[in-house]
Amino acid sequence: MVKMVSHGKHIAIIVEQLNKFNPENQSMEDFLNESAKVLQTLNVTDENFVLETLAGCIEYKSLLDVVINAFFVRDGKHCLFSERNLYVVICYLATFQLEELGLQHFSRIVKSLDTAKMHKFLRFFFNALNLNTWIKDEWSHFYDSLYVKENWIDPLLRWQPKMQQVIEQLTDKLSNCTTIVKTSTVTQPKEFNLTVPKPRAIPIPLPIPVLEKSQPVPPSTYKSPKEKKQLEEIKTKNRRKAEDLLLKANANQFRCATMKLEKGKNTPDSMKSKPTFQAQKIQSRIDNIPVKLNAAAILREGALYQRKMEQELKRIENLLRGAKDPSEFLEWQKQMRGKDLEEQLAEIECKRLQGKLSHEEAVLAHQNVIQENKKKADLMREEKAELMHQYAEKRLQEQKEMRELVEQVVEGHKNAKQAKLKLQKYKQQIVQEVCEESRELLQQALEEEEEKLRKRYELIQQIRAIESLPSLKNKFVDLTETGGHGLICEMSIVELRERLALLRETQKAAEEEKRDQIIHEKQAKEQLLLDKLDQISLFRAELGRAAALKQEEKKRKSQSGERPVKDERILNLHQKIIEKTMERKKQAELLKITPQKTSVTSVKNSLQQNHWKELEESRERQFKILQHGFMARETAQKMAAYEAAKSGATVCILRSEVK
């Protein structure tokens, strides 16, 4: 049996070492070696006991955690989580070291610690029901159930009656320590001897005021203000002025280019003598403007011409082998695209006319909605009269209910005194309960403060002990010696400096080599760019000739404007629009609308008509632009691609002849 003088001190050392252990950063062997260095001041027997307990707590951590976690959930709810390792050590000693230590020695260890904490834990752990049920089942997850029962559960059940005696001793100790608190007598309030007030007279209910008749809504609220009409008239006048000015400006836009004749000199001789205005012709050749190219642009253009040259050579080889010329296919493709464009333009016109038709239908639907709204307004007036009648009946019923409520309030004043007495008794009970709870909380707070002060005192003693140890300040360093850490790559500071010097020399040599390589690469790149520039200049000259030939061919061709072919759908839509407009005008004449609203609707209709006219004009302009410009642009692109391909082939042939 191990004999120890101060049991609580050794248990505190074990708990402190367990708090330092971190399984993620430390192995168990390293931790035990470090703790052995710390425990050199103890005896051999004490040191062995501490180390064995530490090793056992770490080894059987999974089993001990099951018990400790359940203890904190059930009986140890108010225990500090920082004292977890204390319960781990006691659980380990009770489970694995109880037969070796003996009951007497174990009871000394328990009694040297906090009595209340040990009483709670031992009563929880040595409960026969807990041992036979959930503790046994949880431990069987980690080890074999037979092994758990024979080696751990059965011995604990054998020790359970004797441990019950130790628990009873702890309860006696706790009962002797508790102090009896004298309960102070609660003051009982007495009623004041006041004069009884006279009963209040029941107030006569005031007559409910009758609502005055509201004045009708003035007709001016439904009229639009005069200022708004004036502003709209000013806007329309300004719009017309702006349109007139635009027409004049479009008609007289080139007047500045003609020479004005004086009043006195209107003879034909004077007209002949004055020189006529001649506009300067824009230079068509703009290909010779020098453009500064960078390296990327030169290489990109060279690659483009090289690709074109390869395509042209491939095309010529295919023609020599018997392939067909794609000009017929391109002509067919041009015709088909023209047809597609015509269909597209017809579709656009159909959509525009459909939009106009939907607008006319919307106007008709709006006029129908106005007629329906008139009918609904008549119905609403009838319903309003019925609702007013119902409201008057409801008000009479509410007046009766108010009278009954006044009578109930008078009866409620009589029972108010009894309710006050009941409320006073209820408040006295609450005050007694709050006083008892505050006493318990104050006692717990005092115990916690005492425990904190004790821990602080122990921590201060440890810090002073560490500070009292002597420390070496002067340390001599030899630059030729290694660190002595036992590593393969260890070296002294002198050797490190020599290696750094060698590394700098090799780095300089590598830099010189790299510099020479970069210079050679730059020279090769410059030569390549010069070759590419020569090739690009030849290609550009040939492309300029091809462009000139193309311009001459364009001048020869007569540009005839194609007439837009009208579809049957478009004609049908035009006919429908005319019919709908006639129907709308007839229905507008039949409708009888108030003068206030007719003015607003007429202004709106005029604005909508102007809007649709502007939309039609813009659509016609777009139609003409698409008709004349779109086809010309696509054909120009195709012709340019074809000519470029031809010119690329001629350049290839010329370049081969030059070589």
C-alpha positions in Angstrom: 0.0 0.0 0.0 1.3 3.4 -0.8 1.7 5.8 2.1 1.4 9.5 1.5 1.4 12.4 4.0 -0.5 15.1 2.1 -3.1 13.5 -0.1 -4.8 16.6 -1.3 -1.5 18.1 -2.5 -0.7 15.1 -4.8 -4.2 15.1 -6.2 -3.9 18.8 -7.0 -0.5 18.1 -8.8 -2.2 15.3 -10.9 -5.1 17.7 -11.8 -2.7 20.5 -12.7 -0.7 18.2 -15.0 -3.9 16.9 -16.7 -4.9 20.4 -17.4 -1.7 21.0 -19.3 -2.0 17.9 -21.5 -3.1 18.5 -25.1 -3.5 15.2 -27.1 -3.4 17.0 -30.5 0.1 18.5 -29.9 1.7 15.9 -27.5 2.0 12.2 -27.2 1.5 10.4 -23.9 5.2 9.4 -23.6 6.5 13.0 -24.1 3.9 14.3 -21.6 5.0 11.7 -19.0 8.7 12.5 -19.5 8.0 16.2 -19.0 5.9 15.6 -15.9 8.6 13.4 -14.5 11.0 16.3 -14.7 8.6 18.4 -12.8 8.0 15.8 -10.1 11.7 15.2 -9.2 11.2 17.0 -5.9 8.8 14.3 -4.7 9.7 10.9 -3.1 10.0 7.8 -5.4 6.8 6.3 -4.1 4.9 9.6 -4.5 6.3 10.1 -8.0 5.4 6.6 -9.1 1.9 7.0 -7.8 1.4 10.4 -9.6 2.8 9.1 -12.9 0.7 5.9 -12.8 -2.4 7.9 -12.1 -1.6 10.3 -15.0 -1.0 7.4 -17.4 -4.2 5.7 -16.3 -6.3 8.8 -16.7 -5.0 9.4 -20.2 -5.2 5.7 -21.3 -8.8 5.1 -20.0 -10.0 8.6 -21.0 -12.9 7.3 -23.2 -14.3 5.3 -20.3 -13.9 8.0 -17.7 -15.5 10.7 -20.0 -18.7 8.6 -20.2 -19.2 8.8 -16.4 -18.0 12.5 -16.0 -20.2 13.8 -18.9 -23.3 12.1 -17.4 -22.4 13.5 -13.9 -22.3 17.0 -15.3 -25.6 16.5 -17.0 -27.5 15.0 -14.1 -26.2 15.7 -10.5 -23.3 18.1 -11.3 -25.2 20.9 -13.1 -24.0 23.5 -10.7 -20.4 22.2 -10.6 -17.5 24.1 -12.3 -16.4 22.7 -15.6 -12.8 23.7 -14.7 -12.8 21.0 -12.0 -13.6 18.2 -14.5 -10.1 16.6 -14.2 -10.6 16.4 -10.4 -13.6 14.1 -10.9 -11.7 12.2 -13.6 -8.9 11.4 -11.1 -11.3 10.3 -8.4 -13.3 8.1 -10.9 -10.0 6.5 -12.1 -8.9 5.7 -8.5 -12.3 4.3 -7.6 -12.5 2.1 -10.7 -8.9 0.8 -11.2 -6.9 1.5 -8.0 -9.5 0.9 -5.2 -8.3 -2.7 -4.4 -4.6 -1.6 -4.5 -5.1 1.5 -2.3 -7.7 0.1 0.1 -10.8 1.6 1.5 -9.1 3.4 4.4 -6.6 5.1 2.2 -9.2 6.0 -0.5 -11.4 7.6 2.2 -8.5 9.7 3.4 -7.9 11.0 -0.1 -11.7 11.8 -0.5 -11.9 13.5 2.9 -8.9 15.7 2.1 -10.8 17.2 -0.8 -14.0 19.3 -0.9 -16.7 17.4 1.1 -19.7 18.6 -0.9 -18.2 17.8 -4.3 -17.0 14.3 -3.3 -20.3 13.6 -1.7 -22.2 14.4 -4.9 -19.9 12.4 -7.2 -19.5 9.3 -5.0 -23.3 9.1 -4.5 -23.8 9.3 -8.3 -21.0 6.9 -9.2 -21.6 4.1 -6.6 -25.3 4.0 -7.4 -26.1 0.3 -8.1 -28.8 1.2 -10.7 -26.4 3.3 -12.7 -23.6 0.7 -12.6 -25.8 -2.1 -13.8 -27.6 -0.2 -16.5 -26.2 2.6 -18.6 -22.5 2.6 -17.3 -22.2 -1.1 -18.2 -23.8 -0.5 -21.6 -21.6 2.5 -22.5 -18.4 0.8 -21.4 -19.4 -2.3 -23.5 -19.1 -0.1 -26.6 -15.3 0.2 -26.0 -14.5 -3.2 -24.5 -16.0 -6.7 -24.4 -19.1 -6.9 -22.2 -17.9 -10.0 -20.3 -14.5 -8.3 -19.6 -16.3 -5.1 -18.4 -18.6 -7.1 -16.1 -15.9 -9.3 -14.5 -13.1 -6.8 -14.1 -14.8 -3.4 -13.4 -18.6 -3.6 -12.7 -18.5 -6.6 -10.3 -15.6 -5.2 -8.1 -17.4 -1.9 -7.9 -20.6 -3.6 -6.8 -18.7 -5.5 -4.1 -17.2 -2.2 -2.8 -20.6 -0.4 -3.0 -21.8 -1.3 0.6 -18.6 -0.1 2.2 -18.5 3.0 0.0 -22.0 3.7 1.2 -20.6 4.1 4.8 -18.0 6.7 3.5 -20.9 8.6 1.7 -22.8 8.6 5.0 -19.8 10.0 6.8 -19.6 12.8 4.3 -23.3 13.6 4.7 -22.8 13.8 8.5 -19.8 16.1 8.0 -21.9 18.3 5.7 -24.9 18.5 8.1 -22.6 19.5 11.0 -21.0 22.3 8.9 -24.3 23.9 7.9 -25.4 26.9 10.0 -28.9 27.6 11.1 -30.3 30.8 9.8 -32.9 32.5 12.0 -36.0 33.5 10.0 -37.2 37.0 10.7 -40.8 37.7 11.4 -42.7 39.2 8.4 -44.4 42.5 9.0 -48.1 42.3 8.5 -49.8 45.4 7.1 -52.8 46.9 8.9 -55.5 49.0 7.3 -55.7 52.7 7.9 -58.6 53.9 9.9 -60.1 56.1 7.2 -63.5 57.6 6.8 -65.7 55.6 4.5 -66.5 57.6 1.3 -70.1 58.2 0.3 -71.3 56.2 -2.7 -71.1 58.0 -5.9 -74.2 59.0 -7.8 -74.8 57.2 -11.0 -74.1 59.7 -13.9 -76.9 60.3 -16.3 -75.8 59.1 -19.7 -75.2 62.0 -22.1 -77.3 62.0 -25.3 -75.3 60.7 -28.3 -74.8 63.5 -30.8 -76.4 63.2 -34.2 -74.0 63.6 -37.1 -74.6 66.7 -39.2 -75.4 66.3 -42.9 -72.2 66.5 -44.9 -72.1 69.0 -47.8 -72.0 67.5 -51.3 -68.8 67.3 -53.2 -68.4 70.4 -55.4 -68.4 69.8 -59.1 -65.0 71.6 -59.5 -63.2 68.5 -58.2 -64.1 66.5 -61.3 -63.1 69.3 -63.7 -59.5 69.6 -65.0 -57.9 73.0 -64.2 -57.8 75.7 -66.8 -54.0 76.0 -66.5 -53.6 72.5 -67.7 -55.6 73.2 -70.8 -53.6 76.3 -71.5 -50.3 74.5 -71.1 -51.4 71.8 -73.5 -52.4 74.4 -76.1 -49.0 76.1 -75.7 -47.3 72.8 -76.2 -49.2 72.0 -79.4 -48.4 75.5 -80.8 -44.7 75.1 -79.9 -44.7 71.7 -81.5 -46.2 73.0 -84.7 -43.7 75.9 -84.8 -40.8 73.4 -84.3 -42.1 71.2 -87.2 -42.4 74.2 -89.5 -38.9 75.2 -88.7 -37.6 71.7 -89.3 -39.3 71.5 -92.7 -37.8 74.9 -93.7 -34.3 73.8 -92.5 -34.6 70.5 -94.4 -35.7 72.4 -97.6 -33.0 75.1 -97.4 -30.2 73.1 -95.9 -27.7 73.7 -98.9 -28.5 77.4 -99.4 -25.2 78.4 -97.8 -23.3 76.7 -100.7 -24.9 79.0 -103.4 -23.7 82.5 -104.2 -26.2 85.4 -103.5 -26.9 87.9 -106.3 -27.1 91.6 -105.6 -30.3 93.5 -106.5 -28.5 95.8 -109.0 -26.6 93.1 -110.8 -29.1 90.5 -112.0 -27.9 90.5 -115.6 -26.8 87.3 -117.3 -23.3 88.8 -118.0 -22.7 89.3 -114.3 -23.9 85.7 -113.6 -21.4 84.3 -116.2 -18.6 86.5 -114.9 -18.8 85.2 -111.2 -17.2 81.9 -110.5 -19.6 79.1 -109.5 -19.1 77.3 -106.2 -17.2 74.0 -106.5 -17.2 71.5 -103.6 -13.9 69.8 -102.8 -13.7 66.2 -103.7 -12.9 63.8 -100.9 -9.8 61.8 -101.6 -10.8 58.2 -102.1 -7.3 56.8 -101.6 -6.6 56.7 -97.9 -4.6 53.5 -97.9 -1.2 55.2 -98.0 -1.5 56.9 -94.6 1.5 55.7 -92.5 0.4 53.7 -89.4 2.9 52.9 -86.7 2.7 49.2 -85.9 3.9 47.5 -82.7 5.4 43.9 -82.6 2.1 42.3 -81.8 0.3 44.0 -84.7 3.1 43.1 -87.2 3.0 39.4 -86.1 -0.8 39.4 -86.2 -1.0 40.9 -89.7 1.7 38.6 -90.9 -0.1 35.5 -89.6 -3.3 36.7 -91.3 -1.6 37.1 -94.7 0.1 33.8 -94.2 -3.2 32.1 -93.5 -4.8 33.8 -96.6 -1.9 32.7 -98.7 -2.2 29.1 -97.6 -6.0 29.1 -98.2 -5.5 30.6 -101.7 -2.8 28.0 -102.6 -5.1 25.2 -101.4 -7.9 26.7 -103.5 -5.7 26.8 -106.6 -4.6 23.2 -106.0 -8.2 22.1 -105.7 -9.0 23.9 -109.0 -6.1 22.2 -110.7 -7.4 18.8 -109.4 -10.9 19.6 -110.9 -12.8 21.4 -108.2 -15.6 23.9 -109.2 -15.5 27.7 -108.9 -17.7 28.9 -106.0 -18.9 32.0 -107.8 -22.2 30.4 -108.9 -22.8 29.3 -105.3 -22.1 32.9 -104.1 -24.5 34.4 -106.6 -27.2 31.9 -105.5 -26.5 32.7 -101.9 -26.8 36.4 -102.6 -30.2 35.9 -104.3 -31.4 33.8 -101.4 -30.3 36.4 -98.9 -32.1 39.1 -100.9 -35.3 37.0 -100.7 -34.8 36.5 -96.9 -34.4 40.3 -96.5 -37.6 41.0 -98.5 -39.4 38.5 -96.3 -37.9 40.1 -93.2 -39.0 43.6 -94.3 -42.5 42.3 -95.0 -42.7 40.7 -91.6 -41.6 44.0 -90.0 -44.4 45.9 -91.9 -46.9 43.2 -90.8 -45.9 43.6 -87.2 -46.3 47.4 -87.5 -49.7 47.1 -89.0 -50.7 44.6 -86.4 -49.7 47.0 -83.7 -51.8 49.7 -85.2 -54.8 47.3 -85.5 -54.4 46.3 -81.8 -54.4 50.1 -80.9 -57.7 50.6 -82.7 -59.1 47.5 -81.0 -57.9 48.9 -77.6 -59.7 52.2 -78.3 -62.9 50.3 -79.0 -62.5 48.3 -75.9 -61.9 51.5 -73.9 -65.2 52.9 -75.2 -67.0 49.7 -74.2 -65.5 50.0 -70.7 -66.8 53.5 -70.3 -70.4 52.3 -71.0 -70.0 49.4 -68.5 -68.7 51.9 -65.9 -71.8 54.0 -66.3 -74.0 51.0 -65.5 -71.8 50.1 -62.5 -72.1 53.6 -61.1 -75.9 53.4 -61.1 -75.8 50.2 -59.2 -73.3 51.6 -56.7 -75.6 54.5 -55.9 -78.5 52.1 -55.1 -76.2 50.0 -52.9 -75.0 53.1 -51.1 -78.6 54.1 -50.1 -79.1 50.6 -48.7 -75.9 50.7 -46.7 -76.8 54.1 -45.2 -80.1 52.6 -44.0 -78.3 49.7 -42.4 -75.8 52.1 -40.7 -78.6 54.1 -39.0 -80.0 50.8 -37.6 -76.6 49.8 -36.3 -76.1 53.1 -34.6 -79.3 52.7 -32.6 -78.2 49.2 -31.5 -74.8 50.6 -30.3 -76.6 53.2 -28.2 -78.5 50.5 -26.4 -75.3 48.5 -25.8 -73.6 51.6 -24.3 -76.4 52.0 -21.8 -76.1 48.4 -20.6 -72.3 48.8 -20.3 -72.7 51.8 -18.0 -74.9 49.8 -15.7 -72.3 47.0 -15.6 -69.5 49.5 -14.7 -71.5 50.7 -11.7 -71.9 47.2 -10.4 -68.1 46.6 -10.9 -67.2 49.5 -8.5 -68.9 47.6 -5.7 -66.6 44.5 -6.0 -63.3 46.5 -6.3 -62.5 46.4 -2.5 -62.6 42.6 -2.4 -60.2 42.4 -5.4 -57.8 44.7 -3.6 -57.6 42.5 -0.5 -56.9 39.4 -2.7 -54.1 41.3 -4.6 -52.4 42.3 -1.4 -52.3 38.7 -0.1 -50.8 37.5 -3.4 -48.1 40.2 -3.3 -47.1 39.2 0.3 -46.6 35.6 -0.9 -44.4 36.8 -3.8 -42.2 38.9 -1.4 -41.6 35.9 0.9 -40.5 33.6 -2.0 -38.1 36.3 -3.4 -36.5 36.8 0.0 -35.8 33.0 0.3 -34.3 32.8 -3.2 -32.0 35.9 -2.6 -30.6 34.2 0.6 -29.7 31.1 -1.3 -28.1 33.1 -4.1 -26.0 35.1 -1.6 -24.8 32.0 0.1 -23.7 30.4 -3.3 -21.9 33.7 -4.3 -19.9 33.7 -1.0 -18.8 30.1 -1.5 -17.7 30.9 -5.1 -15.7 34.0 -4.0 -13.9 32.0 -1.3 -12.9 29.3 -3.9 -11.6 32.0 -6.3 -9.5 33.7 -3.6 -8.0 30.3 -2.6 -7.1 29.6 -6.2 -5.5 33.0 -6.7 -3.5 32.5 -3.5 -2.1 29.2 -4.8 -1.3 30.8 -8.2 0.6 33.6 -6.6 2.7 31.2 -4.5 3.6 29.2 -7.7 4.6 32.4 -9.5 6.8 33.5 -6.6 8.4 30.1 -6.5 9.2 30.3 -10.2 10.6 33.8 -9.9 12.9 32.8 -6.9 14.8 30.3 -9.2 18.2 31.6 -10.4 18.7 32.3 -14.1 21.9 32.5 -16.2 22.2 35.8 -18.0 25.6 35.6 -19.7 26.0 33.1 -22.6 29.1 32.6 -24.7 28.6 31.7 -28.4 31.2 29.9 -30.6 30.6 30.5 -34.3 32.4 27.3 -35.4 30.2 24.9 -33.3 26.9 23.5 -34.3 23.7 23.8 -32.4 23.8 20.2 -31.1 20.1 19.4 -31.9 20.9 16.0 -33.4 19.8 17.0 -37.0 21.5 15.8 -40.2 21.5 19.3 -41.8 23.1 21.1 -38.8 26.0 23.5 -39.6 27.9 26.2 -37.8 27.5 29.9 -38.6 30.9 30.1 -40.3 30.0 27.2 -42.6 26.6 28.9 -43.3 28.4 32.1 -44.4 30.7 30.2 -46.7 27.8 28.4 -48.3 25.9 31.7 -48.8 28.9 33.2 -50.6 29.1 30.2 -53.0 25.4 30.5 -53.6 25.7 34.2 -54.5 28.5 33.4 -57.0 26.4 30.7 -58.7 23.4 33.0 -58.8 25.5 35.8 -60.5 26.7 33.3 -63.1 23.2 32.2 -63.9 22.1 35.8 -64.2 24.8 36.5 -66.8 23.9 33.4 -68.8 20.2 34.5 -68.8 21.1 38.0 -69.9 23.1 36.7 -72.9 20.2 34.4 -73.8 17.7 37.3 -73.7 19.9 39.5 -76.0 20.1 36.7 -78.6 16.3 36.2 -78.4 15.8 40.0 -78.9 18.0 40.0 -82.0 16.2 37.0 -83.5 12.8 38.7 -82.8 13.8 41.9 -84.5 15.0 40.1 -87.6 11.6 38.2 -87.7 9.7 41.5 -87.4 11.7 43.0 -90.3 10.9 40.0 -92.5 7.2 40.2 -91.6 7.1 44.0 -92.4 8.5 43.3 -95.9 5.9 40.6 -96.5 3.1 42.9 -95.2 4.1 45.8 -97.5 3.9 43.5 -100.5 0.4 42.2 -99.5 -0.8 45.7 -98.9 0.2 46.9 -102.3 -1.7 44.0 -103.9 -4.7 44.7 -101.8 -4.7 48.4 -102.8 -4.7 47.4 -106.5 -7.6 45.0 -105.8 -9.6 47.7 -104.0 -9.1 50.2 -106.9 -10.4 47.6 -109.4 -13.4 46.9 -107.2 -14.2 50.7 -107.1 -14.1 50.9 -110.9 -16.5 47.9 -111.2 -18.9 49.5 -108.7 -19.0 52.8 -110.7 -19.9 50.8 -113.9 -22.8 49.1 -112.3 -26.1 51.0 -112.2 -27.7 51.2 -108.8 -31.4 50.7 -109.3 -33.7 50.9 -106.2 -36.0 47.9 -105.8 -39.6 48.6 -105.3 -41.0 47.1 -102.0 -43.3 44.2 -102.8 -46.4 44.3 -100.9 -47.8 41.1 -99.3 -51.4 40.0 -99.2 -51.1 40.0 -95.4 -50.1 43.7 -95.5 -53.1 44.6 -97.7 -55.5 42.7 -95.5 -54.2 44.4 -92.4 -54.5 47.9 -94.1 -58.2 47.0 -94.9 -58.9 45.9 -91.3 -57.3 49.1 -89.9 -59.6 51.3 -92.1 -62.6 49.3 -91.0 -61.7 49.6 -87.3 -61.1 53.4 -87.6 -64.5 53.9 -89.2 -66.2 51.8 -86.5 -64.4 53.7 -83.7 -65.5 57.1 -85.1 -69.1 55.9 -85.3 -69.1 54.7 -81.8 -67.5 57.9 -80.5 -70.3 59.9 -82.1 -72.9 57.7 -80.4 -71.3 58.0 -77.0 -72.7 60.7 -74.8 -69.9 61.9 -72.5 -69.9 64.9 -70.1 -68.2 68.1 -71.5 -65.5 67.9 -68.8 -64.3 64.4 -69.8 -64.8 64.9 -73.6 -62.1 67.6 -73.7 -59.6 65.4 -71.9 -60.4 62.4 -74.1 -60.2 64.5 -77.3 -56.7 65.8 -76.3 -55.6 62.2 -75.5 -56.9 60.9 -78.9 -55.1 63.7 -80.7 -51.9 63.0 -78.9 -52.2 59.3 -79.6 -52.8 60.0 -83.3 -49.7 62.2 -83.5 -47.8 59.4 -81.7 -48.9 56.8 -84.2 -48.1 59.1 -87.2 -44.6 59.6 -85.8 -44.2 55.9 -85.4 -45.3 55.3 -89.0 -42.8 57.8 -90.3 -39.9 56.3 -88.3 -40.9 52.8 -89.5 -40.9 54.0 -93.2 -37.5 55.6 -92.8 -36.1 52.4 -91.2 -37.7 50.3 -94.0 -35.9 52.5 -96.7 -32.6 52.4 -94.9 -32.8 48.6 -94.5 -33.8 48.2 -98.1 -31.0 50.3 -99.6 -28.2 50.0 -97.1 -28.4 46.4 -95.7 -28.1 44.7 -99.1 -25.3 47.0 -100.2 -23.3 46.3 -97.1 -23.6 42.5 -97.2 -22.7 42.4 -101.0 -19.8 44.7 -100.3 -18.5 42.5 -97.6 -18.8 39.4 -99.8 -17.1 41.0 -102.7 -14.3 42.4 -100.6 -13.6 38.9 -99.1 -13.7 37.4 -102.6 -11.3 40.1 -104.0 -9.0 39.7 -101.0 -8.8 36.0 -101.6 -7.9 36.6 -105.3 -5.3 39.3 -104.5 -3.8 37.0 -101.8 -3.3 34.3 -104.5 -1.7 36.8 -106.9 0.6 38.0 -104.2 1.7 34.4 -103.5 2.4 33.8 -107.1 4.4 37.1 -107.4 6.4 36.3 -104.2 7.3 32.9 -105.6 8.4 34.5 -108.9 10.6 37.0 -107.0 12.3 34.3 -105.1 
